[in-house]
Amino acid sequence: MSPVEYTSLEIFGILIEEPVTAATDLLTAFVCYFAFFQLHKLKIDNKAFSYFKYYFLFMALGTTCAALLSHAILYWSGYNWKMLGWTFSAIGVFNIENSALTYFQQETKSKRLDRLSFVFKVQLILFLLCLSYTPTRLFEIIQINSSLGIVGITFPIFGYLFYKTKKRGYKKIIIAFCMSIITGLVFSAEITLHKYFNYHDLAHVLMAFSSFLLFVAGLELAKGKQVKD
């Protein structure tokens, strides 16, 4: 494993820090923008699906901000501007949580998990409060929020839905989330392939791939192709 080496380049007199990291973040953003607009064009009138597609929009905004404000021009924007991208990403997590809950309600006709909608609001508010307080304005906060939202809540709900219905759309969501979990492990373990392609870059590429897999799952759900295996 190569040691991380932070780089920069200058284009037309503009200094760009961590260009590969910024570029791979923009790759993820591009996939998420593409997913949102493709799903939006389908004009599906379904609350669960709306939450699902807006997950992509807010993740796209979050990773765009990360590429620019957290990496490329951090020397100009400053640390506190990272909060903008982190906030967009947290709203994205909020949307995917609500999507999972709403799909559960639609499939089961049950009110067993209805209180989770309140829990999701509290979770988002607590996240924003942590960002407003300087000592807790840390990247680890967004890691905890994302892990709780995706691994702790959304993954189990969609896993249950696949178990109960055997629909391919839910199965593909589970596969996409498994890739997201692998991405998180790569980042946490700081697996670096080359000093100019560090664990940030690798994680961003894997995130782009998992986002595309989730988009494919969204198409499956939206177009009614939930054929049982």
C-alpha positions in Angstrom: 0.0 0.0 0.0 1.5 3.3 -1.1 1.6 6.3 1.3 -0.8 9.1 0.6 0.7 12.0 -1.2 -1.4 15.2 -1.5 -1.0 16.9 -4.8 -2.1 20.1 -6.5 -2.0 21.6 -10.0 -2.6 25.0 -11.5 -4.8 25.6 -14.5 -5.0 29.1 -16.0 -3.6 30.5 -12.8 -6.1 28.8 -10.6 -4.7 26.4 -8.0 -6.6 23.1 -7.7 -5.8 21.0 -4.6 -6.2 17.2 -4.6 -7.3 17.1 -8.3 -7.8 13.3 -8.5 -9.9 13.3 -5.3 -12.0 16.3 -6.6 -12.4 14.6 -10.0 -13.6 11.3 -8.5 -16.0 13.1 -6.2 -17.4 14.8 -9.4 -17.7 11.4 -11.0 -20.0 10.3 -8.1 -21.9 13.6 -8.5 -22.3 13.0 -12.2 -23.8 9.6 -11.7 -26.2 10.9 -9.0 -27.3 13.9 -11.2 -27.8 11.4 -14.1 -29.8 9.1 -11.9 -32.0 11.9 -10.6 -32.9 13.3 -13.9 -33.5 9.9 -15.5 -35.8 8.9 -12.7 -37.5 12.3 -12.7 -38.3 12.0 -16.4 -40.4 8.9 -15.6 -43.0 11.1 -13.9 -43.9 8.4 -11.4 -46.5 9.7 -8.9 -45.5 7.7 -5.9 -44.3 9.1 -2.5 -41.8 6.3 -1.9 -40.3 6.7 -5.3 -40.1 10.5 -4.9 -38.1 10.1 -1.8 -35.9 7.6 -3.6 -35.1 9.9 -6.6 -34.5 12.9 -4.4 -31.9 10.9 -2.5 -29.8 11.1 -5.7 -30.3 14.9 -6.1 -29.1 15.7 -2.6 -26.2 13.3 -2.8 -25.2 14.9 -6.1 -25.3 18.3 -4.5 -23.3 17.0 -1.5 -20.6 15.4 -3.6 -20.3 18.4 -5.9 -19.7 20.6 -2.8 -17.3 18.1 -1.5 -15.3 18.1 -4.7 -15.0 21.8 -4.8 -15.3 23.1 -1.2 -13.7 20.2 0.6 -10.9 19.5 -1.8 -10.3 21.6 -5.0 -10.5 25.1 -3.4 -10.4 24.3 0.3 -7.5 26.8 0.6 -10.0 29.5 -0.4 -13.3 28.3 1.0 -12.1 27.2 4.4 -13.0 24.3 6.7 -16.5 25.5 7.7 -17.8 25.5 4.1 -17.5 21.7 4.2 -20.8 21.8 6.2 -22.7 22.7 3.0 -21.8 19.4 1.4 -22.3 17.5 4.6 -25.8 19.0 5.1 -26.9 18.0 1.5 -25.6 14.5 2.1 -27.5 14.2 5.4 -30.7 15.3 3.6 -30.0 12.6 1.0 -29.8 10.0 3.8 -33.1 11.4 5.2 -34.7 10.8 1.8 -33.6 7.3 1.4 -34.7 6.4 4.9 -38.1 7.8 4.2 -38.2 6.0 0.9 -37.6 2.7 2.6 -40.2 3.4 5.3 -42.8 4.4 2.7 -42.2 1.3 0.5 -42.6 -0.8 3.7 -45.9 0.9 4.5 -47.1 0.4 0.9 -46.1 -3.2 0.7 -47.3 -4.3 4.2 -50.2 -2.0 4.8 -48.9 -1.9 8.3 -48.4 1.0 10.7 -45.7 -0.8 12.8 -42.9 1.5 11.7 -44.8 4.7 11.4 -43.0 6.4 14.3 -39.7 6.1 12.4 -40.7 9.1 10.3 -40.4 11.2 13.5 -37.1 9.5 14.4 -35.7 10.5 11.0 -36.6 14.1 11.6 -34.9 14.0 15.0 -31.9 12.4 13.5 -31.5 15.1 10.9 -32.0 17.9 13.5 -29.4 16.4 15.8 -27.0 16.1 12.9 -27.5 19.8 12.0 -27.1 20.8 15.7 -23.8 18.9 15.8 -22.6 20.8 12.7 -23.6 24.1 14.4 -21.3 23.4 17.4 -17.6 23.8 16.6 -16.2 20.8 18.6 -18.6 18.4 16.9 -18.2 19.9 13.4 -16.4 16.7 12.2 -16.4 14.4 9.2 -16.9 11.5 11.7 -20.4 12.9 12.4 -21.5 12.4 8.8 -20.0 8.9 8.8 -22.1 8.1 11.9 -25.2 9.6 10.4 -24.7 7.8 7.1 -23.9 4.5 8.8 -27.0 4.7 11.0 -29.2 5.7 8.1 -28.0 3.3 5.5 -26.7 0.3 7.4 -28.8 0.5 10.6 -32.2 1.5 9.1 -32.5 1.5 5.3 -30.6 -1.7 4.6 -32.7 -3.9 7.1 -36.0 -2.5 5.8 -35.3 -3.2 2.2 -33.8 -6.5 3.2 -37.1 -7.4 4.9 -39.1 -6.3 1.8 -37.0 -8.5 -0.4 -37.4 -11.4 2.0 -41.2 -11.0 2.0 -41.8 -10.1 -1.7 -38.8 -11.6 -3.5 -39.0 -8.6 -5.9 -35.9 -7.9 -8.0 -36.0 -4.1 -7.3 -35.5 -4.7 -3.6 -32.8 -7.3 -4.3 -30.9 -4.8 -6.4 -31.1 -2.2 -3.7 -29.6 -4.7 -1.3 -26.7 -5.3 -3.7 -26.1 -1.6 -4.1 -26.0 -1.1 -0.4 -23.6 -4.0 0.0 -21.3 -2.1 -2.4 -21.8 1.0 -0.2 -20.7 -0.9 2.8 -17.6 -2.2 1.0 -16.9 1.4 0.0 -17.1 2.4 3.7 -14.7 -0.3 4.7 -12.2 0.7 2.0 -12.3 4.3 3.3 -12.0 3.3 6.9 -9.1 0.9 6.2 -7.4 3.6 4.1 -6.8 1.2 1.3 -4.5 3.1 -1.1 -3.5 1.7 -4.5 -1.0 4.4 -5.3 0.3 7.6 -3.8 -1.6 9.6 -6.5 -4.7 7.4 -6.1 -5.5 7.2 -2.4 -8.3 5.7 -0.4 -10.4 8.8 -0.9 -10.2 8.3 -4.7 -10.9 4.6 -4.6 -13.8 5.1 -2.3 -15.3 7.7 -4.6 -15.1 5.4 -7.6 -16.7 2.6 -5.7 -19.4 5.1 -4.5 -20.1 6.1 -8.1 -20.5 2.4 -9.0 -22.8 1.7 -6.0 -24.9 4.8 -6.9 -25.3 3.5 -10.4 -26.4 0.1 -9.1 -29.0 1.9 -6.9 -30.2 3.8 -9.9 -30.7 0.5 -11.8 -32.7 -0.7 -8.8 -34.8 2.5 -8.9 -35.6 1.8 -12.6 -36.7 -1.7 -11.6 -39.1 -0.3 -9.0 -40.3 2.6 -11.1 -41.2 0.7 -14.2 -43.0 -2.1 -12.4 -40.4 -4.7 -13.3 -40.4 -6.3 -9.9 -40.6 -9.8 -11.2 -40.2 -12.4 -8.5 -37.0 -14.5 -8.7 
